[in-house]
């Protein structure tokens, strides 16, 4: 029997907001070490950006699920319940799993004074490991370099776009903001970027050079939009889709869709079998 009801566990988790936002990885890394570093037990894709992170993450997760891969998804914020942030194959984390995590770790969580986002990130990473997902799509909370989610060894990292956000924390210029977002790039790990401002692109080029990582750029040659019909054609790395209309509405979702397709076209290099029919079906089911 769990020691905590879900209501008590939720109250404890939300109380962590008292500690505010913490930038830095030492706290969560030490905590995850105590849990056996669960984040290394499955493949991950890590996504940063100013806008489009959540939509891109949801579309990637939906398509991978459609291919038969057991897929975790970690996003923020939530609308009704914090459980929405942690999903496997479209199902939010069960209440007993939340209670169990708090039962087992409450003393250590209190001792280390993990923030709300650090706690919820750690819970997601352990839950995905316990459920033996094949892959998890992880969205950053804020920035990237010092974000609590930046404890992964991902197959691929992605930056959706760059614009002015949280300038009091990330910096007053696009180059400084880009530097924070680019902090998720890992050594010898490919990084995909959307259509970014030139000053931001330079930051990512330098970061990838320093990390010996391949920079993959979404190009206008990869896609063509039909704005009257809100459809797009896409062709890159052998993946070709025509007259596609995403389930998520808006021209920004056309952009997010093309970035998702570009990411999917990269995944066969890691042994993932990507099929056109499943791609289209998965994108149409994305929520």
C-alpha positions as CSV (number, residue, x, y, z in Angstrom):
1,X,0.0,0.0,0.0
2,X,1.3,3.5,-0.8
3,X,2.1,5.7,2.1
4,X,0.8,8.8,0.2
5,X,-2.6,9.3,-1.4
6,X,-2.3,11.0,-4.8
7,X,-3.6,14.2,-3.3
8,X,-0.8,14.2,-0.7
9,X,1.8,13.3,-3.2
10,X,0.7,16.1,-5.6
11,X,0.7,18.6,-2.7
12,X,4.3,17.7,-1.9
13,X,5.3,18.0,-5.5
14,X,3.7,21.4,-5.9
15,X,5.2,22.6,-2.6
16,X,8.6,22.3,-4.4
17,X,7.6,25.5,-6.2
18,X,8.6,27.2,-2.9
19,X,12.2,26.7,-3.9
20,X,11.6,28.6,-7.1
21,X,13.4,27.9,-10.4
22,X,16.9,26.5,-10.2
23,X,19.3,26.7,-13.1
24,X,22.1,24.1,-12.9
25,X,22.5,20.4,-13.2
26,X,24.4,19.4,-10.0
27,X,21.3,18.8,-7.9
28,X,19.3,16.7,-10.3
29,X,22.4,14.8,-11.5
30,X,23.2,13.7,-7.9
31,X,19.6,12.7,-7.3
32,X,19.5,10.7,-10.5
33,X,22.7,9.0,-9.6
34,X,21.0,7.8,-6.4
35,X,18.3,6.3,-8.6
36,X,20.8,4.5,-10.7
37,X,20.9,7.0,-13.6
38,X,17.7,5.8,-15.3
39,X,17.9,8.3,-18.1
40,X,20.6,6.2,-19.8
41,X,18.4,3.1,-20.1
42,X,16.6,4.1,-23.3
43,X,17.0,6.3,-26.3
44,X,16.1,9.9,-26.1
45,X,15.6,12.9,-28.4
46,X,16.0,16.3,-26.6
47,X,14.3,19.4,-27.9
48,X,14.9,23.1,-27.1
49,X,13.6,26.3,-28.7
50,X,11.5,29.4,-28.0
51,X,8.4,28.1,-29.7
52,X,7.2,24.8,-31.2
53,X,9.0,22.5,-28.8
54,X,5.8,21.0,-27.5
55,X,4.1,20.5,-30.9
56,X,7.3,19.0,-32.4
57,X,7.7,16.7,-29.4
58,X,4.1,15.6,-29.6
59,X,4.3,14.9,-33.4
60,X,7.5,12.9,-33.0
61,X,6.1,10.9,-30.2
62,X,2.9,10.2,-32.1
63,X,4.7,9.0,-35.3
64,X,7.1,6.8,-33.3
65,X,4.2,5.3,-31.5
66,X,2.5,4.6,-34.8
67,X,5.6,2.7,-35.9
68,X,5.2,0.4,-32.9
69,X,7.9,1.9,-30.6
70,X,7.0,2.3,-27.0
71,X,7.4,6.0,-26.7
72,X,7.7,8.3,-23.7
73,X,6.9,12.0,-23.9
74,X,7.9,14.7,-21.4
75,X,6.5,18.2,-21.9
76,X,5.5,21.3,-20.0
77,X,3.5,23.1,-18.8
78,X,0.3,21.1,-17.8
79,X,-3.2,22.4,-18.1
80,X,-5.1,20.4,-15.5
81,X,-2.9,17.8,-13.8
82,X,0.8,17.6,-13.5
83,X,0.5,14.0,-14.7
84,X,-0.1,15.4,-18.2
85,X,3.6,16.2,-18.4
86,X,4.6,12.5,-18.4
87,X,3.1,10.2,-21.0
88,X,3.8,6.8,-22.6
89,X,2.0,6.1,-25.9
90,X,-0.4,8.9,-25.2
91,X,-1.3,7.8,-21.7
92,X,-0.5,10.0,-18.7
93,X,1.5,8.6,-15.8
94,X,-0.9,6.7,-13.4
95,X,-1.6,8.1,-9.9
96,X,0.0,5.0,-8.2
97,X,3.3,5.6,-10.1
98,X,3.4,9.2,-8.8
99,X,2.6,8.0,-5.3
100,X,5.3,5.3,-5.5
101,X,7.9,7.8,-6.6
102,X,7.2,10.1,-3.7
103,X,7.0,7.2,-1.2
104,X,10.4,5.9,-2.2
105,X,12.2,9.3,-2.5
106,X,10.5,11.9,-0.3
107,X,13.3,12.1,2.3
108,X,16.0,12.4,-0.3
109,X,13.9,14.9,-2.3
110,X,13.4,17.0,0.8
111,X,17.0,16.8,1.8
112,X,18.3,17.9,-1.6
113,X,15.5,20.5,-1.9
114,X,14.8,19.7,-5.5
115,X,12.7,22.3,-7.2
116,X,9.3,21.4,-8.8
117,X,10.8,21.1,-12.3
118,X,13.8,19.0,-11.1
119,X,11.5,16.7,-9.3
120,X,9.0,16.2,-12.2
121,X,11.9,15.7,-14.6
122,X,13.5,13.0,-12.4
123,X,10.1,11.3,-12.0
124,X,9.6,11.2,-15.8
125,X,13.1,9.9,-16.5
126,X,12.7,7.1,-13.9
127,X,9.2,6.2,-15.0
128,X,10.3,5.8,-18.6
129,X,13.0,3.5,-17.4
130,X,10.8,1.4,-15.2
131,X,8.3,1.0,-18.1
132,X,11.1,0.1,-20.5
133,X,10.3,2.6,-23.2
134,X,12.1,2.2,-26.5
135,X,12.6,6.0,-26.8
136,X,11.5,9.2,-25.1
137,X,11.0,12.7,-26.4
138,X,12.1,15.2,-23.8
139,X,11.3,18.9,-24.0
140,X,13.4,21.4,-22.1
141,X,11.7,23.6,-19.6
142,X,13.7,26.9,-20.0
143,X,16.7,27.5,-22.1
144,X,18.7,24.3,-22.4
145,X,22.3,24.6,-21.1
146,X,21.3,24.7,-17.4
147,X,17.8,23.1,-17.7
148,X,17.1,20.2,-15.5
149,X,16.4,18.0,-18.5
150,X,19.9,18.5,-19.8
151,X,21.2,15.2,-18.2
152,X,20.6,13.0,-21.2
153,X,22.8,11.1,-23.6
154,X,20.5,11.6,-26.6
155,X,20.5,10.1,-30.1
156,X,19.5,13.5,-31.5
157,X,19.0,17.0,-30.2
158,X,16.8,19.6,-31.9
159,X,16.2,23.4,-31.6
160,X,12.9,24.4,-33.1
161,X,13.4,28.2,-33.3
162,X,15.0,31.2,-31.6
163,X,13.3,34.4,-30.6
164,X,13.3,36.7,-27.5
165,X,12.1,34.9,-24.5
166,X,13.0,35.0,-20.8
167,X,15.6,37.7,-21.6
168,X,16.2,38.4,-17.9
169,X,17.5,34.9,-17.6
170,X,18.7,33.8,-21.0
171,X,20.2,37.1,-22.3
172,X,19.2,40.2,-24.1
173,X,20.4,39.2,-27.6
174,X,19.5,36.4,-30.0
175,X,23.1,35.2,-29.9
176,X,23.0,34.9,-26.1
177,X,19.6,33.1,-26.1
178,X,20.9,30.8,-28.8
179,X,23.9,30.0,-26.7
180,X,21.6,28.8,-23.9
181,X,19.4,26.7,-26.3
182,X,22.5,25.2,-27.9
183,X,23.7,24.0,-24.5
184,X,21.8,20.7,-25.1
185,X,24.2,19.7,-27.9
186,X,26.3,16.8,-26.9
187,X,29.7,15.5,-28.2
188,X,29.4,13.6,-31.5
189,X,25.6,13.9,-31.4
190,X,23.8,15.3,-34.4
191,X,21.8,18.5,-33.8
192,X,18.9,19.6,-36.0
193,X,17.8,23.3,-36.2
194,X,14.8,24.9,-37.8
195,X,14.9,28.1,-39.9
196,X,16.8,30.3,-37.4
197,X,18.1,33.9,-37.7
198,X,21.7,34.1,-39.1
199,X,23.2,35.2,-35.8
200,X,21.7,32.2,-34.0
201,X,22.8,29.8,-36.8
202,X,26.4,31.0,-36.2
203,X,26.1,30.0,-32.5
204,X,25.0,26.5,-33.4
205,X,27.7,26.1,-36.0
206,X,30.4,27.0,-33.5
207,X,28.9,24.8,-30.8
208,X,28.7,21.8,-33.1
209,X,32.3,22.4,-34.3
210,X,33.5,22.5,-30.6
211,X,31.5,19.3,-29.9
212,X,32.5,17.5,-33.0
213,X,28.8,17.1,-33.7
214,X,27.0,17.3,-37.1
215,X,24.7,20.2,-37.6
216,X,21.7,19.4,-39.7
217,X,19.7,22.4,-41.0
218,X,16.1,22.4,-42.1
219,X,16.3,24.0,-45.5
220,X,13.6,25.6,-47.7
221,X,14.7,23.1,-50.3
222,X,13.2,20.4,-48.0
223,X,9.6,21.6,-48.2
224,X,7.1,23.6,-50.1
225,X,4.0,25.1,-48.5
226,X,0.6,25.6,-50.1
227,X,-0.9,28.2,-47.8
228,X,-4.3,28.3,-49.5
229,X,-4.8,24.6,-48.6
230,X,-2.5,24.7,-45.6
231,X,-0.6,21.7,-46.9
232,X,3.1,21.0,-47.4
233,X,5.3,18.8,-49.6
234,X,8.5,17.4,-48.0
235,X,11.4,15.5,-49.4
236,X,14.7,14.8,-47.6
237,X,17.0,11.8,-47.0
238,X,14.6,9.5,-48.8
239,X,11.5,10.6,-46.9
240,X,9.0,12.1,-49.4
241,X,5.4,13.2,-48.5
242,X,3.1,15.3,-50.7
243,X,0.0,17.3,-50.0
244,X,0.3,16.7,-46.3
245,X,-2.0,18.6,-43.9
246,X,-1.1,18.4,-40.2
247,X,-3.7,17.7,-37.6
248,X,-2.5,20.7,-35.6
249,X,-3.7,23.9,-37.2
250,X,-1.8,27.0,-38.2
251,X,1.1,28.0,-40.4
252,X,3.4,27.6,-37.5
253,X,2.3,23.9,-37.3
254,X,3.3,23.5,-41.0
255,X,6.8,24.7,-39.9
256,X,6.8,22.3,-36.9
257,X,5.6,19.5,-39.2
258,X,8.5,20.0,-41.6
259,X,11.0,20.0,-38.8
260,X,9.5,16.8,-37.4
261,X,9.7,15.2,-40.8
262,X,13.4,16.3,-41.1
263,X,14.1,14.7,-37.7
264,X,12.3,11.5,-38.8
265,X,14.4,11.4,-41.9
266,X,17.5,11.3,-39.7
267,X,16.4,8.4,-37.5
268,X,17.1,5.5,-39.9
269,X,20.8,6.3,-39.2
270,X,20.1,5.0,-35.7
271,X,18.3,1.8,-36.8
272,X,14.7,3.1,-36.7
273,X,12.5,2.0,-39.6
274,X,10.5,5.0,-40.8
275,X,7.6,4.3,-43.2
276,X,5.7,6.9,-45.1
277,X,2.2,5.5,-44.2
278,X,3.0,5.4,-40.5
279,X,4.5,8.9,-40.6
280,X,1.3,10.4,-42.1
281,X,-0.9,8.4,-39.8
282,X,1.1,9.5,-36.7
283,X,1.1,13.1,-37.7
284,X,-2.6,13.1,-38.2
285,X,-3.2,11.6,-34.7
286,X,-0.9,14.1,-33.0
287,X,-2.5,16.1,-30.2
